[in-house]
C-alpha cells in the first residue's frame, strides 16, 4: 500500500474532519479544536489513518516555551469501546503547519497509558506560534463498535510545565450499508446499469460482481467512480457495460480506496478489487445481493413505428411509475388496453400480443398525460403514438418463472395486462433501510414493487467493460 505518511496530511484533516459536539472533562481548554477523521469511518475497524489536529492559541503554554508533550485521549467520549492495542511508534506521525508549509516532527517517544490514552514526548521542545496547526496522524486505531459522534481529548504541555487543554476534537463513526433492489437491465439501454442505494462514508466505490455456482464472488461487471464520503443515504448507478447477458443474482460490495493519503488523492484513484479493501462493519462486509433480470424485447417502443402482434417492446419511463396503453379512437384517447408499472431502473417490456390492429399511446395513470416516445420536447396523440398490425409473431418467448435471488428476494413471474416487469423488492446490508436520493451525477431513485417479469436468454450487446487498472 502507498506510504501513509506525507506532508500533505493536513489536507486530510481539512477535507474530511468534522467538528464534534462531545465534551471532555478537565481544565478550561486553551487549544482550539480543528478536526479529526478515521479512515475508513466504519465501526469496529482498524483504520489505516486517523489524523487529529488542533490550533495553537495566543496565550497557550506551548506558544510561550515550545511543546514538550502531547496527549491524545481516545476514550474522552462516553461509549468509546475502541482500542489502541495495535498502535506502535511507527504508526504515529506528527506535523506542524504554520501557514507557509507543513513540517514533520521527527524526534519523540510514543507510549500508551491505558484507558485509551496515547502520549507523545518530544526530545526537544517543538517551536509553535499562535495560529499554527498541530497534526498527529495515528494508524492501527480500532474504531468504536457503534455508529455515533465521538471526540478525542487533546492536551499539550509546554517546556515550562504549563498545560493546554484538554480540548475535544470530534469525529464520526458511520456504518457503510447498501440495498440492492431486484431490478431489470436491458440490452437496448444506452447504459446497461443497476441502481443501488445506501451509505458510503469513505472515499471508495460500489462494485458489482457476478456470483459463481457455489455462491462465491465472481467476475467484476461494473463499479462506480470514486465516491465523495457522505453520511446520508444516496443512490448510486453502476454501469454494467453489457456484461450481464442473462438473468442472475449479482452482488454489490462497498470498497474503500487504499491508495493516497488525502481525500483528494483517493478521489483521483481507480478501482482495483485486488488492491482496494472491502469496507466492514465490526468485521462484516458491507454488501447486498439483488436479482437482475435481462429484459427480452424485440426492439424499443418508438413513436410512429409499426409492430406485429406478439412483439415485446422495451419501454423506458420513470422508476416505479404506473402507466396504461390506450387505444386512439377517432383522434382521442380511447379505452385502456393494458396497464403496468416500471421497475427500479424505469424500464419494462410491453407485450403487444393482446393488442388488436390499431393505433396506441402510452399514458400515465396518475395524471392521464401522454408519454413521449421520441426525443422531441412535445407530446401529442399523433406525434407519440405507435401502431400494431394484424400480422403476428410466430416465435414464442420462453419464461423464467419464480426466479429466486439467492435468498435475497423472490422475483415471481406475472403479468399486468400485457406489460411485464421484474419485482423491485430487495435486501439491505443489515445497517439500515434505504431511502430515495440522488448521487451527484448518479442514477435514478429505487422505485416501488413491480408486477413480475417475462424474461429469456437472448443475444445481447457484446460490448465488454474494460476494467481500468491504476498504476501503483
C-alpha positions in Angstrom: 0.0 0.0 0.0 1.2 3.5 -0.7 3.1 5.1 2.2 0.7 6.8 4.5 3.0 9.5 5.8 3.2 12.7 3.8 3.3 16.4 4.4 0.0 16.6 2.6 -1.7 15.0 5.6 -3.1 18.4 6.5 -5.4 18.1 3.5 -7.0 15.0 5.2 -7.7 17.0 8.3 -9.2 19.9 6.4 -11.2 17.9 3.9 -12.6 15.0 5.9 -12.7 16.2 9.5 -15.9 17.0 11.3 -16.3 19.3 14.3 -17.7 17.2 17.2 -20.2 18.1 20.0 -18.9 15.7 22.6 -17.5 17.1 25.8 -14.3 16.4 27.8 -13.9 17.0 31.5 -10.9 18.8 32.8 -9.4 22.3 32.8 -10.7 25.0 30.5 -9.5 24.3 27.0 -6.9 26.7 25.6 -6.1 24.9 22.3 -8.6 25.3 19.5 -10.2 22.1 18.1 -9.5 21.7 14.4 -10.6 18.3 13.0 -10.2 14.6 13.1 -11.4 11.7 11.0 -10.6 8.0 10.9 -10.2 6.3 7.5 -12.2 4.2 6.9 -15.0 5.6 9.0 -16.8 2.3 9.7 -17.3 0.9 13.2 -15.1 -1.8 14.7 -12.4 -1.3 12.0 -8.7 -1.0 12.5 -8.1 2.1 10.4 -5.3 3.0 8.1 -5.1 6.6 9.2 -6.6 8.7 12.0 -5.4 12.4 11.7 -6.2 14.6 14.7 -5.4 18.3 14.6 -5.6 21.4 17.0 -4.7 25.0 16.5 -2.4 26.9 18.9 -4.0 29.9 20.6 -2.5 33.2 21.8 -1.5 32.6 25.5 -1.1 28.9 25.3 1.8 27.5 27.3 3.3 25.8 24.2 3.3 29.2 22.4 5.5 30.6 25.1 8.0 27.8 25.7 7.5 25.3 23.0 5.6 21.9 23.0 7.2 19.3 25.3 4.5 16.7 25.0 1.1 15.9 23.6 -1.6 13.5 24.9 -4.5 12.0 22.8 -7.3 10.6 24.9 -9.4 8.5 22.6 -11.7 7.5 25.5 -12.8 11.0 26.2 -16.4 10.3 25.0 -18.8 8.0 26.8 -19.4 4.9 24.8 -15.9 4.6 23.3 -15.1 0.9 23.1 -12.3 1.0 20.5 -8.7 0.4 21.4 -5.1 1.3 20.7 -3.7 -2.2 21.2 -2.2 -2.4 17.7 -0.7 1.1 17.7 3.1 1.1 17.6 5.6 4.1 17.4 5.9 3.5 13.6 2.1 4.1 13.3 2.4 7.7 14.6 3.4 10.8 12.6 3.4 14.4 13.8 3.3 17.6 11.7 3.2 21.3 12.3 1.5 23.6 9.7 2.4 27.3 10.1 0.6 28.6 7.1 3.6 28.6 4.8 4.2 24.8 4.8 3.9 21.6 6.7 6.9 20.4 8.7 7.3 16.9 10.1 8.4 16.4 13.8 10.8 13.6 13.9 12.2 13.1 17.5 9.7 11.9 20.0 8.7 8.8 22.0 5.3 7.2 21.9 3.7 5.5 24.9 0.2 4.0 25.6 -1.0 5.0 29.1 -4.1 2.8 29.2 -7.7 3.9 29.2 -7.4 4.9 25.5 -4.6 7.4 26.0 -1.6 7.9 23.8 1.3 10.1 25.0 3.9 11.8 22.7 7.0 13.1 24.5 9.3 15.2 22.3 13.0 15.1 22.8 13.4 18.8 22.1 10.6 21.4 22.6 8.7 21.9 19.4 8.5 25.6 18.5 5.0 26.6 17.6 3.3 30.0 17.2 -0.4 31.1 17.6 -2.3 30.0 14.6 -0.1 27.0 13.9 -1.9 23.7 13.4 -0.5 20.6 15.1 -1.5 17.3 13.4 -1.0 13.8 14.9 -1.7 11.1 12.4 -2.2 7.7 14.1 -2.7 4.3 12.3 -3.9 1.0 13.6 -6.5 2.5 16.0 -9.6 0.4 16.2 -12.8 2.5 16.0 -15.8 2.2 18.4 -18.2 -0.6 17.5 -21.3 1.7 17.2 -22.1 4.4 14.7 -22.1 7.7 16.6 -20.3 11.0 17.3 -17.2 10.8 19.4 -14.3 13.0 20.5 -10.7 12.8 21.2 -9.4 14.8 24.1 -6.2 16.6 23.1 -3.9 18.3 25.6 -0.3 19.7 25.3 2.4 20.6 27.8 4.9 23.3 27.4 8.6 23.0 28.1 8.0 25.1 31.3 5.4 22.6 32.5 2.3 24.6 31.6 -0.7 22.6 30.3 -3.1 23.5 27.5 -6.4 21.7 27.2 -7.8 19.1 27.0 -9.9 20.2 24.1 -12.4 17.8 22.5 -11.9 17.1 18.7 -14.9 15.5 17.2 -15.2 12.7 14.7 -17.9 10.4 13.2 -18.1 6.7 13.0 -20.6 5.7 10.4 -21.6 2.2 9.2 -21.5 1.6 5.4 -24.6 -0.1 4.1 -26.2 -0.7 0.8 -29.5 -2.0 -0.6 -29.7 -3.8 -4.0 -33.3 -4.0 -5.2 -34.2 -6.7 -7.6 -34.4 -4.9 -11.0 -34.1 -5.3 -14.7 -31.3 -4.4 -17.2 -32.0 -4.2 -20.9 -29.7 -4.7 -23.9 -31.4 -1.7 -25.5 -30.5 0.7 -22.8 -27.8 3.2 -23.7 -26.1 2.4 -20.4 -27.0 -1.1 -19.1 -27.0 -0.1 -15.4 -28.4 -1.0 -12.0 -29.4 1.3 -9.1 -28.1 0.7 -5.6 -29.0 2.7 -2.5 -27.1 3.2 0.7 -24.4 5.0 2.8 -20.8 5.0 1.6 -18.9 7.1 4.2 -15.4 6.7 2.6 -13.6 7.8 -0.5 -14.4 4.5 -2.2 -16.6 2.6 -4.6 -19.7 0.4 -5.0 -18.6 -2.6 -7.1 -20.9 -5.2 -8.7 -19.9 -8.8 -9.2 -21.4 -11.9 -10.7 -21.8 -15.0 -8.4 -20.0 -18.3 -9.0 -22.0 -21.5 -9.0 -21.1 -22.0 -5.3 -22.3 -18.5 -4.4 -18.8 -17.0 -4.1 -17.9 -13.7 -5.6 -17.1 -14.0 -9.3 -16.4 -11.6 -12.2 -16.5 -7.9 -11.7 -19.1 -6.4 -14.1 -19.1 -2.8 -13.0 -18.3 -0.2 -10.4 -18.9 3.5 -9.6 -16.3 6.2 -9.9 -14.7 7.3 -6.6 -17.4 8.4 -4.2 -17.0 11.5 -2.0 -17.6 10.4 1.6 -21.2 11.1 2.8 -23.0 10.1 5.9 -26.5 10.0 4.4 -28.3 7.5 2.1 -27.7 8.2 -1.6 -28.5 6.5 -4.9 -25.6 5.0 -6.9 -25.8 4.0 -10.6 -23.5 1.2 -11.7 -22.9 0.7 -15.4 -22.7 -3.0 -16.2 -21.1 -2.4 -19.6 -23.2 -5.0 -21.4 -21.6 -7.8 -19.3 -24.9 -9.2 -17.9 -26.4 -11.2 -20.7 -28.9 -13.4 -18.7 -31.0 -13.1 -15.6 -29.0 -13.8 -12.4 -28.2 -12.7 -8.9 -25.4 -10.0 -8.6 -23.5 -8.9 -5.5 -22.8 -5.3 -4.7 -19.9 -4.6 -2.4 -18.6 -1.4 -0.8 -14.8 -0.8 -1.1 -12.5 1.9 0.1 -9.6 3.3 -1.8 -6.3 2.3 -0.3 -4.0 4.4 -2.4 -3.3 8.0 -1.4 -3.2 9.8 2.0 -5.7 12.6 1.3 -9.2 12.7 0.2 -8.2 14.5 -3.0 -5.7 11.7 -3.8 -8.2 9.0 -3.1 -10.9 10.6 -5.3 -8.4 10.5 -8.2 -7.9 6.8 -7.8 -9.4 4.0 -9.9 -10.9 0.8 -8.6 -8.9 -2.4 -8.3 -10.6 -5.2 -6.3 -7.2 -6.9 -5.7 -5.7 -3.8 -4.1 -8.6 -1.8 -2.6 -10.2 -3.1 0.6 -13.8 -4.1 1.4 -15.5 -1.9 3.9 -16.5 -3.9 7.0 -18.8 -3.0 10.0 -17.4 -4.8 13.0 -15.8 -7.3 10.6 -18.9 -7.9 8.5 -18.5 -6.9 4.8 -20.9 -4.1 3.6 -22.6 -5.9 0.7 -26.0 -6.8 -0.7 -27.4 -9.2 -3.4 -30.1 -8.4 -5.9 -31.6 -10.3 -8.7 -31.1 -8.6 -12.1 -33.4 -9.7 -15.0 -32.3 -9.1 -18.5 -35.4 -7.9 -20.3 -36.4 -9.8 -23.5 -37.5 -7.4 -26.2 -37.5 -7.4 -30.0 -37.0 -3.6 -30.1 -37.5 -0.3 -28.3 -41.0 1.2 -28.3 -40.7 4.2 -30.6 -43.2 6.8 -31.9 -44.6 6.2 -35.4 -43.3 2.6 -35.7 -45.4 -0.4 -36.7 -45.2 -3.6 -34.7 -46.6 -7.1 -35.2 -48.9 -8.7 -32.6 -46.8 -10.6 -30.1 -43.7 -8.5 -30.2 -42.3 -7.4 -26.8 -41.2 -3.8 -26.8 -38.8 -2.1 -24.3 -40.4 0.9 -22.6 -38.2 3.3 -20.7 -40.0 5.6 -18.2 -39.7 6.8 -14.7 -38.6 4.4 -11.9 -41.6 2.7 -10.2 -44.2 4.7 -12.2 -47.6 3.4 -13.3 -48.7 3.6 -17.0 -51.5 2.5 -19.3 -51.7 1.6 -23.0 -54.7 3.3 -24.6 -56.1 2.9 -28.0 -56.6 6.0 -30.1 -60.3 6.3 -31.1 -61.3 8.9 -33.7 -58.4 11.1 -32.8 -58.9 10.9 -29.0 -57.6 8.8 -26.1 -59.8 5.7 -26.1 -60.1 2.6 -24.0 -57.5 1.1 -21.7 -55.8 -1.9 -23.3 -53.3 -2.7 -20.5 -51.6 -1.2 -17.5 -48.1 -1.7 -16.0 -45.5 -0.4 -13.6 -41.8 0.1 -14.3 -39.0 -1.4 -12.3 -36.4 0.3 -10.2 -34.4 1.4 -13.3 -37.6 2.7 -15.1 -37.8 0.0 -17.7 -40.2 -2.8 -18.6 -41.5 -4.6 -21.7 -44.9 -4.1 -23.3 -46.3 -7.3 -24.9 -48.4 -6.5 -28.0 -50.0 -10.0 -28.0 -53.3 -8.7 -26.6 -53.4 -5.5 -28.7 -55.6 -5.6 -31.8 -54.7 -3.9 -35.0 -54.7 -0.2 -34.5 -53.1 3.0 -33.2 -52.0 3.3 -29.5 -50.4 5.7 -27.0 -48.9 5.3 -23.5 -50.4 7.4 -20.7 -49.5 8.0 -17.1 -52.0 6.6 -14.6 -51.6 9.4 -12.1 -52.5 12.3 -14.4 -53.5 10.8 -17.7 -50.9 12.6 -19.7 -49.5 11.2 -22.9 -45.9 9.8 -22.6 -43.4 11.0 -25.2 -41.9 8.1 -27.3 -39.5 10.3 -29.3 -36.7 12.7 -28.4 -38.5 16.0 -29.1 -40.0 18.4 -26.5 -43.6 18.0 -27.4 -46.1 15.2 -26.8 -49.3 14.6 -28.6 -51.5 11.7 -29.7 -50.3 11.7 -33.3 -46.6 12.6 -32.5 -46.2 9.9 -29.8 -48.3 7.0 -31.0 -47.4 3.6 -32.3 -49.2 1.1 -34.5 -49.9 -2.6 -34.2 -50.6 -4.5 -37.5 -52.7 -7.6 -37.9 -49.6 -9.7 -38.6 -48.5 -11.9 -35.7 -45.1 -13.0 -34.4 -44.5 -16.7 -34.9 -41.7 -17.4 -32.4 -42.7 -17.8 -28.8 -40.6 -16.4 -26.0 -39.6 -18.6 -23.0 -40.2 -17.6 -19.4 -38.1 -17.6 -16.3 -40.7 -18.2 -13.6 -40.4 -17.7 -9.9 -36.7 -16.9 -10.1 -35.0 -16.8 -6.7 -32.4 -14.2 -5.9 -30.1 -16.4 -3.8 -32.2 -16.0 -0.7 -32.2 -12.2 -1.0 -35.6 -11.7 -2.8 -38.0 -13.6 -5.0 -39.0 -12.3 -8.4 -42.3 -14.0 -9.2 -43.4 -14.3 -12.8 -46.6 -12.4 -13.5 -48.2 -10.1 -16.0 -50.3 -7.0 -15.7 -52.5 -6.5 -18.7 -49.9 -7.2 -21.3 -46.9 -5.5 -19.7 -44.2 -7.2 -17.6 -41.6 -6.0 -15.2 -39.4 -7.6 -12.5 -40.3 -7.4 -8.9 -38.4 -4.5 -7.3 -38.0 -6.0 -3.9 -34.6 -6.1 -2.4 -32.4 -6.5 0.6 -30.3 -4.3 2.8 -26.9 -5.0 4.3 -28.2 -5.1 7.8 -27.3 -1.5 8.8 -30.5 0.3 7.8 -33.2 0.7 5.3 -32.5 2.6 2.1 -34.4 5.7 1.0 -34.5 7.6 -2.2 -32.0 10.3 -3.1 -29.6 11.2 -5.9 -25.9 10.8 -6.1 -24.4 13.8 -7.8 -24.2 12.7 -11.4 -25.6 9.3 -10.4 -28.7 7.3 -11.3 -32.4 7.4 -10.7 -34.1 6.5 -7.5 -35.1 3.0 -6.5 -38.7 2.6 -7.3 -41.5 0.6 -5.8 -42.6 -3.0 -6.5 -43.2 -4.3 -10.0 -45.6 -6.9 -11.4 -43.3 -9.9 -12.3 -41.1 -10.5 -15.2 -41.2 -12.1 -18.6 -37.6 -12.9 -19.4 -35.4 -15.2 -21.6 -31.8 -15.7 -22.7 -31.3 -13.6 -25.8 -28.3 -12.3 -27.7 -27.3 -9.0 -26.1 -24.9 -6.3 -27.0 -21.3 -7.7 -26.8 -19.6 -4.5 -25.5 -17.1 -5.5 -22.9 -16.4 -3.4 -19.9 -12.6 -2.8 -19.8 -11.6 -2.5 -16.1 -9.1 0.2 -15.9 -6.2 -0.7 -13.6 -4.4 2.1 -11.9 -0.7 2.4 -11.7 0.5 2.0 -8.2 
